[in-house]
Amino acid sequence: MAITSTGPNSDNEYVISISGDFDFNQVKPFRQSYEGIPSAAHTVVIDFRKTDYMDSSGLGMLIKLRKHFGTSADIRLRTANPQVMNILEIARFGEQFVIE
């Protein structure tokens, strides 16, 4: 499992990419990945393109991310596979995040 953070890119986005399982073992690396992003960042994208699995710990980490940046921040959850997308939909994360 690897979590990488890049940005800003040409679209003024900071992108956090998650590879493998997004679970309790990733709490510290995930937090470190977003704590380095300026709080005034234009857009923060969580790229699930290479994420195989997500559990309730992953949902909790996304909620912590939302609290860190505030309710007005533009946070996008991008390219989730069907299993991850199903979890996001059941948890109604479309109400707190833009899901692409």
N, C-alpha and C positions, 0 to 999 in steps of 0.2 A: 504494500500500500504506500502510495506516495501522494503528498499534497504539495502542490506548487502554486506560487502566487506570482503573477506578472502584472505589469502595467505601470502607467496607463498606456494603452494601445492607441492606435490612430482614431478610434471612436471614443477616446477618453474613458475607457473602461478598465477597471482593475479586475483581473480574472483569477479565480481560485479554481484550480483543476484537481479533481479527486479521482484517483485510480484505485481500483480494487474495492474493498469493503469500507463503507462509511459507518463505523460503529464506535463503541466506547474506547477502543484502542487509539482512536484518532482525535480524542478531545484536545490534548495539548498541541499536537502539530496543527490542527485546524485553527485553534485560538491564535497561535503564533502567526499563522498565515494572514489573518485579517487585522491583527493588532498593528501591523506595519503599514496598513493602508491609512492615508489621511482621512480624518473624520469628515472632511468637506469633499470627499471623492464624488465625482459626478455619478458614476454607476459602478456597482459591484456585481460581478457575475460569478455564480457558482456553476462550473461546468461539470456536468455529470456524464459526459460522453464515455469515459472509461470506468465508470462506477458500476460494479457488479451487483452490489447488495447494499441496502441501507436498513437499519433498524430504528427503534425509538430513540436511541442515543443520537443518531444522526438528526432526527427531528429536533431534539433538544439543543443540539449544537447550532442548528439554523435559527432557533428562537433566540439563543444567546447572541448570535450575529446580528439579528434584527434589533435587539436591545442595545447592543454596542453602537450601532449607527443611528438608531432612532427610527421612528415611524415614518418620517418624511424621506428617508433615504431610498434611492432607486436600487433595489436589490432584485436581481433576476436569477432564476433557477433555469438552467439551459441544458437541453439535449439529454434528458433522462430516458433510460430504457423503460420498457413497459412495467417492470416490477417496481422500480423506483417511482415512476410516475403514478402508479396505483397507490403507493403509500402516501405520496404528496396529496393526491386527490382525496383519499379517505380522511386525512388529517386536515383537509380544507386549507391547505397552505396557499392556495390561489387567492385567498382573502388578504394575506399578509405580504405576498411576494408576487412578482410577475413570473409566470411559468411559460417558458418558450419551448 
